[in-house]
Every structure is written in C-alpha cells, then in structure tokens.
Amino acid sequence: MSPPALHPAFHDIAKRVNNWGRWGADDEIGTLNLITDEVVSRAATEVRTGRRVPLALPLRQDGVQTGLIPGRVNPLHAMVQINQEVFGPGTVACSDDVVTMGLQAATHWDALAHASHSGRLYNGRPADTITPHGGAEFSGIDKAGPIVSRGVLLDVAREHGKDRLDGSYAVTPEDLDAAEELAGTRVRAGDIVLVRTGQVRVYLAGDREAYGYPSPGLSIRTPEWFHARDVAAVANDTLTFEVFPPEIEDLWLPVHALDLVEMGMLQGQNWNLEELSTACGQEGRYAFLLSAMPEPFVGATGTPVAPVAIL
C-alpha cells in the first residue's frame, strides 16, 4: 500500500525546492556541496577580533528532552573507573566515563537520513535502506564531513524588539528578510544560517516543559527562501526546529521533509544563540566563521555538535 499523500501545499513547495540529482545520482550530502574551498577561504576573512562564542547547550541528565519525542533520552552519565591504576599498583591512575543518550538529545545536527516522506529519503533513495542494526546506509551523519563555513545570524527575535518570540510564532521569509537587513549582510551561497527565536531562553531559565510545546519556529514557507540563496545548512534555538504545533492541521514536520528530503539541507536544533546575539549586537556585525564539525557516528541519523562562532 502506498503511503498517504501529504497536503497539496507541501507538494507544491517540494517541487520548487527539490535538489535530487543536482549533484549527481550518487550524492549523499546535498547542499553541503555548496561549501567549497573558496567559500571557506572567504569565510575566514570574517574573523577580525578572534572572539570565540560557544553555541552548544551543556550535555546533562536534566537536558532539553521532556519525553515529547519517544526514545530521545537526555545524557545519562556514569563513571566506569575512578582513579584506577589500570596497569598495576604504583602506576598512573585513570578515571573513565560512559554516556547513554539520544544523538539528537541536545545541540545537534539532523542528518539528511533523519526524515523521509512517501517512502523516500534525499535523492530518491528508499527509506527502508535505514535498518535496525546498520542504521542509515545513505546520507548518514558520517557522510557529512567537516562543516566549516561563513555563519550568518538572522536574529528574528531582536528584529522584532523581543527577547523571545511568542509561542507558536511561525518565522516567515519576510521575517528572514528583515533580520537579514538588521544583520547588514546578504546571505550568500554556501553560508550556514542561524535563526534566533529566543526560545532557548525558556530552557535556560529552567522551564523544560514550556521549552518544547508550543514553540516558535520556521514556517513551511522558509525552505524556498533558503533554496533561493543556496544556503548550505540551517540551525536554530528550538526543540522542534519548525513552528509547533504545525501551521497546517495534521501536517506534522513538513519543514523537516522539505529541508532534509527534498532539498538535502542539514538542520540543527537546540543551538544556544543567546551569547552570539549579544556579541553580534556589540560588534555591529552578524557574519562570522562557524565551525560545527559533526561527530561521525557511522550510519547515524543525527549527532551532537559543539559549534563555535569566531568573530
């Protein structure tokens, strides 16, 4: 039996942003192809002061996950040896740890294989190529490689004159235009765009439940904005990435499907953009060198990341 068709509005947008075959039938990294050596070299010229701003949330047991997404557990940390002289008495003692966690539990990248629709992954590959033991055969996060490019902060919350957008606010292409004007720079091909809603402030204040639902996030209309500018990847400061609950009734996670499946564009979630917002406001510039190397878990559909913006 064929999967049920998604809403017609979804399919209309999907046709306009689809990148299948753009970089060849064997491509597994999608818009990361836009991060060329020349793009990275030019991105390095954005470094002027050397100010380094971390963008990751701490990995801890009382993290951002609230149970909204089954199986996505916060990090469970345990010591497996403490000051143990592994090679005999009188030798150097070591302490070791283990962690059990969902790979998308905290600040993370979604791999292109993270989402599917109509039985297909990015570039038309069958969704059943993801298996219980092997994980993602195609477009797993290990295929992404190093992610370093020019980052641009589109501070939508600041552009609205707010610390945080209201719950269920859908960030539109018009909002992105206005935030781009505030930034004083044009988003260009190969850039990584960071969209600040201020939602992470709720979690930082200690209200985990309110962080997840309802939540501001990207509108179903935004993939066309990113596609038109040849953006390499997008991240924001929310649990669900897109506005939640959805704009169209019963059309759940359409932006995931448009970005990851149709366009082949990596998404990042739960990024802490608060210090970066302050730094960019102080320096009067919103472009920087961004290093966001994914942990290369083979076959994984996502991975923790500790991004750093360098101004």
N, C-alpha and C positions, 0 to 999 in steps of 0.2 A: 504494500500500500504506500502511495506517495505521501510525503509529509504535507500537512495543510499549508496552503498558500498564505503568506504574510499579507498585511494590509497593502492595498494598491499604492498608497503614498510611499511606502517603503520601496517597492519595486521600481517606482518612477525615479527615485533618488539613486537607487542602486545602479541603474543603467547609466546614469550620468557620472558616477564616480568610479566605476569598475576599472580595475587595472590588470585584470587577468591577461596574461600574455605580453604585457608591456615590456617586461624584462626577460622574456623567453618562457617557454613551456615548463622549464625545469626550475624556475626561480622559487626561492623559499623565503626571501627576506623583504619583498615588497618595496615600500618607499625608503627603506634604509639604503637602497641602491643610490639614492639621491645624495647621500653623504660621501662625496668623492674626496680625494686627496686635496683638491683645490678648495673645496668647501671648508675642510678642516684647517687648512693653512690660512684661509681668510678669517676663519673664526678665531684663530689665535691672536689676531690683531685687536680683538675686543678687550684683551687683558691690558689694563692700564695701571691699576694700583696693586694687583695681586691679592686683593681681598677675597678670601675663600668663605663661601657660605654653604654649610651643610643643609641638605634638603630632606633627610630621612628622619622618620619617627623612630624612637627607641624600640628595640625588639624586647618585649616583656610580656609576662603572662597576662597582665590586665591591659592588653592591647586593644586595637580598634575593633576587633571582631566581636560581635554580640550574639552570634548564633543565627543571624538573618540568613547567612549562606551556609547550608549544612556541610560539615566536614572541614570547614576552613578555620582551623584552630589557631589561637594565639600561641606564640612560642612557649613551650614547656621546657625549662632549662633544668638540668641536673648535673651534679658533679659525679664523675666516674672514678676519679682518683684525686686525692688531696695530699700534697707533699709526700708523694710516694717515691721511695728510692727504687726505681724500676730495675736497675742493674745491680742491686745488692747494697748491703749496708755501707754507709760512708760515701756513696756516690751522690751525684746531683739529684735532688728530689724534684718531681714534676706534679702539676695539677692539670687534669683534663676535664672537659665538659662534653655533654651531648645536648642536642636540641631536637625536639619534635615540633613541627609547625607546618601550617599551610604555606605553600610557596607564595601565595597571593595574600598572606595574612596582614602584612604591614605595608610599608612603602615598597612598591613592586612595579615590574613591567608585566603586562599581559603579552604572551607570545601570540603570533598570528593563529596558532592552532587552538587558542583558548576558546574561540567561538566558532560555531558553524550554523548554517541555516539551510533548509531544503536538502539536507544530506550532504552538503559540500563545505569544504574549507577553502581558504585562499587559493587562488589559481585553479579552482575547479577540482581539487583533489577530493576523493571520497572521505567523508567524516569517519567512516569505520576503519581508517588507517590509524586511528588512535586506539590502542589496545591496553588492557589492564596491566600487563607486565612490561611492555615496551614503551608505553606512553605514545608520544607523537612521533610517527615515522617521518612526517614532513612538517616543516615550519615550526619545530620546537624551539625553545628559547636558546638552546645551544647553537642554533644556526645563525643567531643574530650577529655574533661577533662584537668587537669593541664599538661602543656607542659614544662618540665624542663629536660635537658639532657646536655651531653657534646656537645658544639658547636665547629665546625672547620671552620675557614675562608679559603676558597680557593680563593686567591687574584689573579685572572687571569690577571687583568689589570697590577698589579705590576709585575707579572711574565713576562709579555710582555714588561716591561720597560715603561709603559704608565700611565698617569693619568686616561685615559678613552679609552676603546676600540672603534674602529671606528663603525659608524652606520651600522647596518645590519651584524655585525660580529657574526657568529654562533660559540658559545663556544662548543668545541668538547670534547670527552673523553680524547683525547691526551692533551688538554689544562688543564683538571682537573688533569691528572697525573702529569703534570709539576708543577701545583700550589700546589699539594699535596707534591711534592718533596721540593718546596720552603718552605712550612709550616713545614717540618721536622717531620711530624707525619702521621701515617696511619689512614685514615678514617675507623672506625670500626662500628660494628652492634649497632644500637640504637643512633648513632650520628645524630645531626642536622647540615646540611652543608649549609653554607652561601657562595654564589658565587658572588664575586665582579667584576663588569664590569666597574665601574666608571661612569655609565650613570647618576646616580642621581646628579652628579656634574652639569649637564646641568640645571636641575631644580633649584638647589641651587644658580646657577648664574642668575636665573630669566627668563630663556627661556623655558616656559612651553610647547610651541608648539613643539620645537625641542626635548623635552624630550620623547615624545610619538612615533614619527614616522619620519624616520626609527629608529630602536633601536637594539643594540646588545642584545643577549640573548642566551638561551640554545638551542642547536641543537637537532633535533629529535633523534640523536644517544645517547644522555646523559642518558635517562632513564635506559638503560642497565647497565651503569656504576654505577648508584645509586642502582639498583637492585642487582648487584653482591656484593655490600658492605653492603647490608641490612641497608641502610640509613633510618632513621625514618621520616625525613622531610627535605625540601629544601626551601631556600628563596634566593632572590637576590634583586638587587637595580635598577630594571627596572619596567616600567609600564605594560609591556605585559608578563614578565617572560621569554618567549621564543623569539628567534630571530624574528624580524618583519620588513618587510614582510617575509612570510614563505620561507623556503628553497625549498619546492616542490610546484610548482604553483597550486593554488586553494586548497591546503591542509592547512586549517586555524586551528590554535591552536592544532596541533597534540600532542605536549608535554603535554598540559593540559589533553588531553584524556588518554595518556599513564600513566602519573603520578597519576592522580586523579581516573580515572575509572578503568584502568587495574591493576595498582599496588596498589592503595589505599594509596598513599603517599601525605600528605599535602604539599601545596605550599604556599610560602609567597612572596609578591611583595611590591615594593616601600620601601624597608628597606634602611635606611641610614647607609652605611658601611664605610663611609669616616673616621670618628674618630676611628673606630675599626681598620681600615687598618693602621693608624698612630700608634695606641697603640701597635698592634701586631708587627709592624716593630721595634718600640723602644725596646720592651721587647724580641724580637727574638723568639717568640712562638705564635702559631696561634690556639691553643686549649684553651678552657675556659668553665666555667659553664654558660649555657644560660637559662634564664628564659623568657618564651614567652607565658604566660597564655592567651588564647583566652577569649574574653568577651562571656559569654554563652547565646547568643540570641537563644531562642528556635525555632527550625525549620529554622534557617538562613543558607544560603549557603556561608557565609563568615563573618568576623568580624574584627574590628580594633584591633590592638595589639600594646603594648608599650614594646618591648623586651629590655632586659638588658643583656649585656655580662659582666661577672665578671672574671677578670684575677687574 
